[in-house]
Amino acid sequence: MGAPTMIEQQLPFVEVGGSPDWRETENRIREAESNKDLQFARKIANSAVEDARSAQNGTTSDAEQLLFCLEARADLFNRLGEQDAAKDDYFEAISLVAGKAGQEQTVGRLYGSLGYLFESIGKSDEAIDAYERGLEQLGRLRKPVILDEIRLSNNLAFLYSQRDEFDQAETLFLKALKLAHEELGKTNPDTTGVANNVGALYQKAGHYEQAMEMHQIALEGRKSDGSSRADIAQSYGNLAVVFAEQGNQGEALSHFESALSAYKKAGPEWSDDFEAVCENYLQFLKQTGDEDRQRRVQTLLEEGLSE
């Protein structure tokens, strides 16, 4: 095959810390969003920040209160695609506690969110810098924050992989995979997501046996954990590519079909991944000369996923 599209996975930073009172603010924002009342969600977020600003008396708890409100609003802006406003809130939140003892976890998490934001708008240099700063902060902790460290390492490795910096990507991916496997278990979605990405990295480098091992780990973990159909479809699709690269046509065919079937059940929000699998499958079928299946897959590609 030519250069197939491997489907990789980023791990988002979505958790807001703080006291129960301020987590309640985040919950109210989410509830308004789920009700599609975005104006009310903005009102809740803006009011929380304004109230926190007016309550500042120079204490640590006051600063933390403002920080968590800024973070909740930044997360909202980011979800709404208003990255400039989100970026400003993240930077202000970081400035409130940067360099203060005991705040390394918070600063690390905020840099993780900032890196995810920069990545979403194609600013990879800024994203790499933010992820590296986040890992530096987490590295200062006596007791590691496992989930944040896994996600920061995975996402930074993902960017290095996109730049074809194999050694740096491999080191970070394997660090994330080891932590996830030991601390979260082999079927945890973060573990299987990282395993999938390691497989994609090895496939791009031509290490097909290692790629297959990683994708099989991801697939078995996802099936055991009852993961979403889309995650399972992702693993089937990536395994199909590896089998095709190795010339194992029977297994490639079977896994491509399983991937398409799972994506059709997953829903239209996975259209981009579905199209990538269709394109990979068509490329494979052209090489095998299976014109009947080519026509069927081409029709599926043109129709796309429906509700």
Long-range contacts (C-beta under 8 A, 24 or more apart in sequence): 1-241, 1-244, 1-245, 1-280, 1-283, 1-284, 1-287, 2-283, 4-241, 4-244, 4-245, 4-279, 4-280, 4-283, 5-276, 5-279, 5-280, 6-199, 6-200, 6-203, 6-204, 6-238, 6-241, 7-196, 7-200, 7-234, 7-237, 7-238, 7-273, 7-276, 7-277, 8-158, 8-161, 8-196, 8-197, 8-200, 9-193, 9-196, 9-197, 9-234, 10-116, 10-119, 10-154, 10-155, 10-158, 11-150, 11-151, 11-154, 11-155, 11-190, 11-193, 11-194, 12-116, 12-151, 13-109, 13-112, 13-113, 13-116, 13-148, 13-151, 14-75, 15-109, 16-68, 16-71, 16-72, 16-75, 17-68, 17-71, 17-106, 17-109, 18-64, 18-65, 18-67, 18-68, 19-65, 19-68, 22-48, 22-65, 22-68, 22-69, 22-72, 25-68, 25-69, 25-72, 26-72, 26-75, 29-72, 29-76, 33-76, 33-79, 38-80, 41-76, 42-76, 45-69, 45-72, 45-73, 45-76, 46-73, 48-72, 48-73, 49-73, 49-89, 63-96, 63-97, 64-96, 64-97, 66-93, 66-96, 67-93, 67-96, 67-97, 67-106, 70-96, 71-110, 71-113, 74-113, 75-113, 78-113, 78-116, 78-117, 78-120, 83-117, 83-120, 83-121, 86-117, 87-114, 87-117, 87-118, 90-114, 90-117, 104-137, 104-138, 104-140, 104-141, 105-137, 105-138, 105-141, 105-145, 105-148, 107-134, 107-137, 108-134, 108-135, 108-136, 108-137, 108-138, 108-145, 108-148, 108-152, 109-134, 109-145, 109-148, 110-134, 111-137, 111-152, 112-148, 112-151, 112-152, 112-155, 115-152, 115-155, 115-156, 116-155, 119-155, 119-159, 124-159, 124-162, 124-163, 127-155, 127-159, 128-156, 128-159, 128-160, 131-155, 131-156, 131-159, 132-156, 144-179, 146-179, 146-180, 146-183, 146-184, 147-184, 147-190, 149-176, 149-179, 150-176, 150-179, 150-180, 150-183, 150-184, 150-190, 150-194, 151-176, 151-190, 153-179, 154-190, 154-193, 154-194, 154-197, 157-197, 157-201, 158-197, 161-197, 161-200, 161-201, 161-204, 164-204, 166-201, 166-205, 169-201, 170-198, 170-201, 173-197, 173-198, 173-201, 174-198, 186-217, 186-221, 187-221, 187-222, 187-224, 187-225, 188-221, 188-225, 189-222, 189-225, 189-227, 189-231, 191-221, 192-217, 192-218, 192-221, 192-222, 192-225, 192-227, 192-231, 192-235, 193-218, 193-231, 195-221, 196-234, 196-235, 196-238, 199-238, 199-242, 200-238, 203-238, 203-241, 203-242, 203-245, 208-242, 208-245, 208-246, 211-242, 212-239, 212-242, 212-243, 212-246, 215-239, 215-242, 228-266, 229-262, 229-263, 229-265, 229-266, 230-262, 230-263, 230-266, 230-267, 230-270, 230-273, 232-262, 233-258, 233-259, 233-260, 233-261, 233-262, 233-263, 233-266, 233-270, 233-273, 233-274, 233-277, 234-259, 234-273, 236-262, 237-263, 237-273, 237-276, 237-277, 237-280, 240-277, 240-280, 240-281, 240-284, 241-280, 244-280, 244-284, 249-288, 252-284, 253-284, 256-280, 256-281, 256-284, 260-297, 260-300, 263-305, 264-305, 266-305, 267-305, 267-307, 268-304, 268-305, 268-306, 268-307, 270-305, 271-304, 271-305, 274-304, 274-305, 275-301, 275-304
